Structures are given as C-alpha cells and as structure tokens.
Amino acid sequence: MKLQKIILAGAVALGLAGTAIVTEPTLAAAASSSVTIDGNFSDWQDANLTEGYNGDTALASSGKYVEVYVKMKNGPVPGYGDYNFTIDGQKYYIWSDNVPSNVSKGETKKVTFTGGKTNEGTQYGTVGTGYVSNDGTHNLAEFRVDLTALGLTKAANGKSVTMANPNIGSDSASTTVDDLTNAATSDSASSSSETGVIAGKEDQSSKATTTTDGNANNDNDNLNIVIDGKFADWKHVTLTEGYNGYTAMVSDGNYVYVYVKMKYGLVPGYGDYNFDIGGQKYYVWSKEMPISPVSAGDAKVVSFTGGKWNEGGQYGTVGDGYVSSEDGHNIAEFKVDLRKFNLSTMTGQTITMYNPNIGNEKVTVAGGSTGPYVIAGIGVVIAGLGYWRLRKSGRLGRSKTSTSGK
C-alpha cells in the first residue's frame, strides 16, 4: 500500500506539472462546440465528416461563430469556390485570398476570410480567421466565421446552417446556429484540451490602468494570456506607463506576449517595438495597423515582421495579434515567436521592449522558466521507482479484469 501511494504521488506531481506548461496561445472557440481554432486539428477527430469528391468537411457551432474543418484528398485547401453558406434560407459566400498554395508537413499558417453576397463578394468585410496545415498526407484547414459580421441576429438562433465548396464537393456539411442572444458570454467561455487557455474569461476587460516604473518585472510564467482579440486576461498584469500609452509583456520562453493601451491616437505599427534579448537588438513592426479606430467589441487581425534594424524584414513574419478599442482607448495584443530570431534558448535571458511612439520606458521579463519541467521530471522518477519496486516484489500482477470494453 505504501508503494502504491508513492506511485500515486508521482503521478499527481507529473499531472500538476503538465498543467503548468505553457503552449502557444490560441484563437479560442466557445465551449459549446469543444473546438478550438488554433492550428491543432485533433479536436475534430470525432466530428461528423461530409465527404466530397476531393475532400471532407465538417461544421460546428459556438455562440456567434460557426467553425469549419476541411481535409483535402488532393491538392491545397481552396480559398475560392467559395465556401457557400446557407443560413436560414439566406446565401452567404465566404472566401480567402491568402490561403497558401503549398504548406509543408507540420507547418501551420494563419489565414483570414472575407464575406460577400456573391462569389468573391466583399460586402461583409473580414468575417473569419483560421489556419491551414499539412499532416504529411493531406492539406487541412480550420477556421471560424463570425455570424454577427454577416448581419445575423438572435432571430437566427437554432436555424439550419449548411456549407459546401465546389472545389471540395457538392454535398453540404451542416449544423445549427448556436446562440446569438448570448454570443458574448458563449464566446468568452473558452474550452480547450490545450493548457494555457483560460475558461470563463470576461468578454470585456475590467483591467484598471495600473502602472509601474520603468523596467517592470512581470511574471514570465503567466498562463492566463490568450491572443484572441479579447483583452480581459491582461487585467492582472502590471502596466508600464509611457508618455502616450501603456505596455505590458509576459513570456513562456518561446513567445513573448505584448499588450498596448494608448492614451491618444492609434496603436503604432512602426517605431518599432524595440526588443533587447540578452543584449541583442531586434525590431518588430507591422504595416497592417488600421488607419482608423477599430470599434469596441470588434478586433482586427494584424501580423508583425522582424528585422535587424527599424522596419527591417530579415526575420520575416514573426508574430500576429489583434487591434481593438476599449473605453475610448485604442488597444492591441500580439505575440512574437522568439524562435524566429534564431535563438538557441531563451531560458534565463532578459527581454526588454519599448516603442518610442508609446514611451521610452521599457517593460522587462525573463525568457522562460524550467520549473514545470523539473517538477514533471520528479514525478516521473517517483512513479517509476514505485513501479520498479512493486514489480520486484511480485505484487504487481496481470489484471484479470478485461478493459477492452472501455
């Protein structure tokens, strides 16, 4: 019995450690569908697929969103076609002009989708975001469409949704509208099998405008940040004040996550966001920042480029995020993939960042912690030692109860 307790203690330690390890923040779908739009397609494995001549599709609903899954038999995921939706008898045409023609095995790329009243129409503007990938055999995609961007209201609750793309097949995948009445609540109740995604986030931030002095040292193991166009998860992170705004930053060792809240004017794309990592300079900027304020409650997707000097492009696309507004202030959140800078490790490195268009005060974090991995290792050792001792004593025998029915 004592040895069994040792194994149990090790397993508990291992399990607790696993929940502390940060994964890449995601675009989180609402709890009602159990699907997360994050470039990881495992949560579609039990979906009811509709087979077409060139691929399979599936739909799921969550709050104000309909999520779409595509698995191709041959060729790339189509951006055009379009994805022809029929919702409560009304036609909507969803398409993308930035779906790549080639994605390598294991590679994942973010894409955006436009909505129209006709093929390749733009009347509804940007209506969705998602990812395309390749599992080594098939090209895959998952994306979500914001039904409110199509002008739908609570009158559509429970109505039929069908979707087909003629480049995939003529048969339609189907679902029903979830609940546009409680879209904000449903959308904020994030659910995911991935750690680092927080359930039950508020849809609107209640963060106070707290500030600290320059070189603020925020918690680099903060698991509560999801780059999803909602900002409530930053309310517990201390802000650093500049003459024109506030910044905050956390890191998990592979990524840094940045928050910006302006006092005046728009969130700057240029400046740049000047990073110093272990004494080396990196410049991160965006040419996609909107030229007019984004309405409160809406969020615009933007990508970021990295360089060796201001507006340099040597590192290519290094991050992405969202721009929005709140309480009369323009705000943004984005993540930067530190691995794009060809750094071998970030553990223990000091990272500082500022943008001269926001202020000269620098926000500072450390570049990741090995703590969770050390705890996990201890759990494995404890469990393994207990198992070995039980086997040696002969007390660990073959179970006589069949588990094949589980």
Buried (B, 14 or more C-beta within 10 A) or exposed (E): EEBEEBBEBBBEBBEEBEEBBBBBBBBBBBBBBBBBBBBBBEBBEEBEEBBBEBBBBBBBBBBBBBBBBBBBBEEBBBBBBBBBBBBBEEEBBBBBEEBBEEBEEEEBBBBBBBBBEEEEBEEBEBBBBBBBBBEEEBBBBBBBBBBBBBEBEEEBBEBBBBBBBBBBBEBBBBBBBBBBBBBBBBBBBBBBEBEBBBEEBBBBBEBEEBBBEBEBEBBBBBBBBBBBBBBBBBBEBBBBBBEBBBBBBBBBBBBBBBBBBBBEEBBBBBBBBBBBBEEEEBBBBBEBBBEEBBEBBBBBBBBBBBBEEEEBBBBEBBBBBBBBBBEEBBBBBBBBBBBBBEBEBBEEBBBBBBBBBBBEBBBBBBBBBEEBEEBBBBBBEBBEBBBEBBEEEEEBEEEEEEEEEE
